[in-house]
Amino acid sequence: MNPAAPSEARVRLDAIVKAYDVRGIVGEGLTGETVEALGAAFVDEVGAAGGRVVVGHDMRDSSPGFAAAFARGATRRGAGVVAIGLCSTDETYFASGSMNAPAAMFTASHNPAAYNGIKFSRAGAQGISLDTGLAAIRDRAADSLEQGIADAAAPGSVVEVDVLADYAAHLRSLVDLSGIRPLKIVVDAGNGMGGLTVPAVLGEAAGLPALPLEIVPLYFELDGTFPNHEANPLEPANLVDLQRAVVEHGADLGLAFDGDADRCFVVDERGDAVTPSAIAAIVALREIERVRAAGEHDVVVIHNLITSRIVPETIEEAGALAVRTRVGHSLIKDRMKETGAVFGGEHSAHYYFRDFWGADNGMLAAMHVLAEFGSQDAPLSAFAARFNPYALSGEINSTVDDVPVAYTRIVEAFAGRADFDELDGLTVTGVTAGDEPFWWFNVRPSNTEPLLRLNVEGEDAATMTSIRDEVLTLIRG
């Protein structure tokens, strides 16, 4: 007997519930009805009835309505909702951590205007993935869509709280910028939530003392239609305006935030991008030195397997343990908690801090860079060079119909001259002898598209280019 076909509700939820969050096109998979059901399901899954749930949202046109729908579902199941309104994703983590309450953030991060989504946290800003509760939330929401939400005997209520000033003060308490040399910084908020958080944290908008920073703002107007460029600094085209402005203003550096302002990218005084791996190495070194000075001995720092070799080298040279992990937001948060790591860095410019409940915070990473860079006199291009000694390809996507066949071609081509591991996708590391330059590459299939993602690193540009071109030929058949 054939199993019953999945219901329309389950098909709809399967399409929008991803590995680490909810993401979909507004009005198609993502509707007010669906979001209300997800709010009820979230309360049940995290056991928040009789307690509090934090709900925040970004500047997208659909976000306030979705946040209100989620609050309806949550209060119907007996949770009190702390509505923090317009905020960055890491503001939501701050609220979740400081209030020790589960949270939901409405954002589609760097995705275009047609999209929206939800990033969930357990109490204390702990992550939720498909394996750690998100699948159960999806299934509970499907049941609610099919059968209706059962109202709790004691429904909750909604209270509005503004956490921006407390968030800004908390970050200032973690990184002291008051004594650095004066710096001129161009900041591209991409019409995203950085337009709210940068003036509060790095300026005086939240009532904090002025810092020795001159901020040149680009696209600080909150606008979820993204009229200037997509708020995705990982794409080089979206950095062009910042790079040009840094040079035109004679700035010391530039910062670019994504739509929900939880990731930050750095540009030097020449307009050249500083790799996220270099940023991870700089921040890792600062955090290791800080906790060592406080008497901590067994220091752990996490990096995912796509970061440059300079990251584990920097960690180990500083006397700490470098823990290599798979790629993934909630996974990194879980590993931060398991290992007690002081810091974690990803190639995608997500940076995680033990002092921030193990959650990621692009603003905090930027502050660490400003503190370190601002305490010496060299230009950023020279300062960052020691943390970027190798050649990286960046992530290259290829459409592939048959991933196993592509893997087989790669393994056969590199057998005998490389080692292989399958921690996340396929990582191939060259077996080199003597003075031969090192190289490695990783190929990982996308969770949602017929794509293989390639990252290559070599000791020099010629080595990286040669390996990159060989692997792309094998991938693309």
KAQUI-V886152 format. One line per field, one symbol per residue. phi: phi as a letter, one per 40 degrees, with the letter a starting at -180 (. if undefined). A space follows every 50 residues. Layout:
# KAQUI-V886152
phi=???
This chain:
# KAQUI-V886152
phi=.ccccccdcccccdcbcccbabaaccgbcbbcccccccccccdcccgcdg bbbcbbacccdccdccccccccccccchccbcccgcaccccccdcccccf bcabbcabfccccccaabbcbcdggccbbdcbhccccdccccccccbgcc cccbccbbbcbbbdccccccccccbcbcbcccbbbcbbcggbcccccccc ccbbccgcccbcbbcbcbfcccaccfcbaccbcccdcccdcccccdcccg ccabbbbcdcgcbbbbbcccgccccdcccdcccdccccccccccgcbccb bcacccccdcccccccccgbccbcbccidcccdccdcccgdcaabbccgc bbbccbggccaccccccccccccccbbcccdcccdccacbbbcgcbcbcb cbcdccdccccccbdgbabbabdagbbbbccbbfccccaaabbbcccbbc bbbbbbbbcacccdcccdccccccccg
